[in-house]
Amino acid sequence: MEISLRLTPWSQEDFGLLLRANEPEMTKYLGGPESEEQLADRQRRYVALSDREPAAGRMFRVSLTENGETVGSVGFWPREWRDEDVYETGWAVFPEHQGRGLAVAAVTELLAYVGRHGSHRFVHAFPSTDHAASHAVCRRAGFESLGDVNFEYPPGIFHPSHDWRYTLPA
């Protein structure tokens, strides 16, 4: 069965998705739930990405095409990594929708978008070393494993992660 998703740029109306994704089950590999202030700041950043040119990054609400149900989020943003300008990506799929290939489909759709609009050659993902599901998403979406790193997220907190890199078409 083919999965058909729609990526919609993040808007003011999507704050509820951040609240939903802030549950302990969804944040255990990200350092735990954020405060209301942190969520409000994240919402401002996500909305601001939608107002910039596409190569500057985007956050998207991920919905099923068949019925419009929102299943999570996916996005990319610029960062410097090892003295190179790259994109970083991240995603979240709500627990009741996990295990169906939706994260892979959303990341694959996102990579196609970045390929059309991006200005950097590489997209990186940095899941925690113990987050097996995210490693599987990276493998299935075509990322290359570059090994373990000590990655900073959230700011000021370093934890063992794995560096996955996707090379965009030239």
GIBELGI-V298509 format. One record per backbone hydrogen bond with DSSP energy under -1.0 kcal/mol. CO is the residue of the C=O (numbers start at 1). NH is the residue of the N-H. If there is no record, write none. Layout:
CO:NH
CO:NH
This chain:
4:65
6:63
8:61
11:14
12:15
14:17
15:19
16:20
17:21
23:26
23:27
27:30
27:32
35:39
36:40
37:41
38:42
39:43
40:44
41:45
42:46
43:47
44:48
45:49
46:50
49:52
53:56
54:57
58:76
59:10
60:74
61:8
62:71
62:72
63:6
64:68
69:64
71:94
72:62
73:92
74:60
75:90
76:58
77:88
79:86
84:81
86:79
87:124
88:77
90:75
92:73
94:97
95:98
101:105
102:106
103:107
104:108
105:109
106:110
107:111
108:112
109:113
110:114
111:115
112:116
113:117
114:118
121:168
122:87
123:166
124:89
125:164
127:162
128:131
130:132
131:135
132:136
133:137
134:138
135:139
136:140
137:141
138:143
139:142
144:165
147:163
149:161
151:159
154:157
157:153
159:151
160:129
161:149
163:146
164:125
165:144
166:123
